[in-house]
Amino acid sequence: MGHSKWASIERQKAKSDGVKGATFARISRAIIMAARSGVPDPAGNFQLRTAIEKAKAAGMPNENIDRAIAKGSGKLSGDELEAIRYEGYGAGGVAVIVEALTDNRNRTAADLRAAFNKRGGNLGEMGCVGWMFEQKGVATLQGKALGKGTFEAIDEEALLEASLEGGAESYEIINLEGVSEDQVPGAEVYTDTNTLEALVQTLKDKGYNVIEAELRWIPQNSVEVTDPDQARSLLQLMDALEELDDVQSATANFEMSEDLMLASMV
């Protein structure tokens, strides 16, 4: 499917930086929107359930989670939020999609425009790069639990069977970072956006430890970056976008070697 190496390394970097950019304010907004769009009970609202799981993984206190659910359900007053997708270009014409939840679209657009402009890119019109991506449901998992916090290695044949049973389209074996001090083998399983909940349930029923379930923009083709200056500008842009509270996710269609990425982060 041509999944972007940037997406994988960016998530690993986020975990190792203490969920970099995933501030409580950002996670709270996701919970509010999820509670508002469905029943405020996580047992009957998959989107809310996954948002709460992400909040707990980030160390958000239960009282903050409960407050966000109350705002989403209307029990507490709160700002009206709207979900907006922005599209633009990074240095060298790399395509970037940004998902935001905001109570002030003028502020968000201004913040995004400044982030792009300062790093050799520009914020574009809706649809300018969206056709280069496809949205998929992604379940990130470890092997089956063995007890005492240990998990068995991924058996690809068993994973393939479970994935197909859950309606998955493909999977990719990856190294999970931030789960422990060492790299941990895991997998990402890809499916249609409408079947993510069913896939996650199937994988859990088969004993897999599903760490995260999310909708993600997958680039249909990737641009290989080899120039150090371009690499630095792109990484700085992605960091700047991730640090904005209004931004829920930022995805780009570039790849670069891990050596170049690490050198450009200095």
Secondary structure, 3 states (H helix, E strand, C coil): CCCCHHHHHHHHHHHHCCCCCCCHHHHHHHHHHHHHHCCCCHHHCHHHHHHHHHHHHCCCCHHHHHHHHHHHHCCCCCCCCEEEEEEEECHHHCEEEEEEEECCHHHHHHHHHHHHHCCCCEECCCCCCHHHEEEEEEEEEEEEEEECCEECCCCHHHHHHHHHHCCCCEEEEEEECCCCCCCEEEEEEEECHHHHHHHHHHHHHCCEEEEEEEEEEEECCCEECCCHHHHHHHHHHHHHHHCCCCEEEEEECEECCHHHHHHHCC
